[in-house]
Amino acid sequence: MAASSKTSLERTRRLAQSLGAKEPNNPLETYMKLMVTLILLLSVSACAVAPADSGGKAGGDTAVVCHKGKKTLELPRDAAKAHLDHGDRVGPC
């Protein structure tokens, strides 16, 4: 490592310690915390839901249907009627 890099790293460490940050004791612990944080972030971002009245990708006259109790679909009214006829229900799941 170059001398300037070491100096910069030391300054950063001193600043972090002065702000109350602890030096990580175990690299595995740091890695695991990072992985848990990323997994939680990804799982929360996967839960984002678009509003049903957003104009919809089906366009115009649509209905929201709970398909097989598992998946919310936004369908044209004709297709929604066919889904309701075989047991799906109106509204999001």
C-alpha positions in Angstrom: 0.0 0.0 0.0 1.3 3.5 -0.8 2.2 5.8 2.0 -0.5 8.2 1.2 -3.1 5.5 1.2 -1.9 4.3 4.7 -2.1 7.8 6.0 -5.6 8.3 4.6 -6.7 5.0 6.0 -5.3 5.9 9.5 -7.1 9.3 9.4 -10.3 7.6 8.5 -10.0 5.1 11.3 -9.2 7.9 13.8 -12.2 9.9 12.7 -14.5 6.9 12.9 -13.2 6.1 16.4 -13.7 9.7 17.5 -17.3 9.4 16.4 -17.8 6.3 18.5 -17.5 3.7 15.8 -15.9 0.4 16.8 -13.3 -1.4 14.7 -14.8 -4.6 13.5 -13.4 -7.5 15.5 -14.3 -10.3 13.2 -14.4 -10.0 9.4 -16.9 -12.8 9.2 -19.2 -10.9 11.6 -19.0 -7.8 9.4 -19.7 -9.9 6.3 -22.7 -11.6 7.9 -24.2 -8.2 9.0 -23.8 -7.0 5.5 -25.5 -10.1 4.0 -28.4 -9.9 6.5 -28.9 -6.2 5.7 -28.9 -6.9 1.9 -31.3 -9.7 2.2 -33.7 -7.6 4.3 -33.4 -4.7 1.9 -34.1 -7.0 -1.1 -37.1 -8.7 0.6 -38.6 -5.3 1.6 -38.1 -3.9 -1.9 -39.8 -7.0 -3.4 -42.9 -6.1 -1.5 -43.5 -2.9 -3.3 -47.0 -2.8 -4.7 -48.3 -0.6 -7.6 -51.6 1.1 -7.0 -54.5 -0.7 -8.8 -56.0 2.6 -10.2 -52.7 3.6 -11.9 -54.3 3.4 -15.4 -53.0 -0.1 -15.6 -51.1 -2.0 -18.2 -54.2 -3.6 -19.5 -55.5 -0.1 -20.3 -58.8 1.6 -19.8 -61.6 -0.5 -18.4 -60.0 -3.0 -16.0 -60.7 -4.9 -12.8 -58.5 -6.2 -10.0 -58.9 -9.9 -9.3 -57.3 -12.2 -6.7 -56.3 -15.2 -8.8 -56.4 -18.5 -7.0 -56.0 -16.7 -3.7 -52.3 -16.1 -4.5 -51.7 -13.4 -7.1 -53.3 -10.0 -7.7 -54.1 -9.5 -11.4 -55.3 -6.4 -13.2 -57.3 -7.6 -16.2 -59.7 -6.2 -18.8 -63.3 -6.6 -17.6 -64.1 -9.5 -20.0 -61.1 -11.5 -18.8 -62.0 -10.6 -15.2 -65.5 -12.0 -15.7 -64.0 -15.3 -16.9 -61.8 -15.5 -13.9 -64.7 -14.8 -11.5 -66.7 -17.6 -13.2 -64.0 -20.1 -12.2 -63.7 -19.1 -8.6 -61.3 -16.1 -8.4 -62.6 -13.1 -6.4 -62.7 -9.4 -6.9 -60.0 -7.2 -5.3 -56.4 -7.7 -4.4 -55.2 -10.8 -2.5 
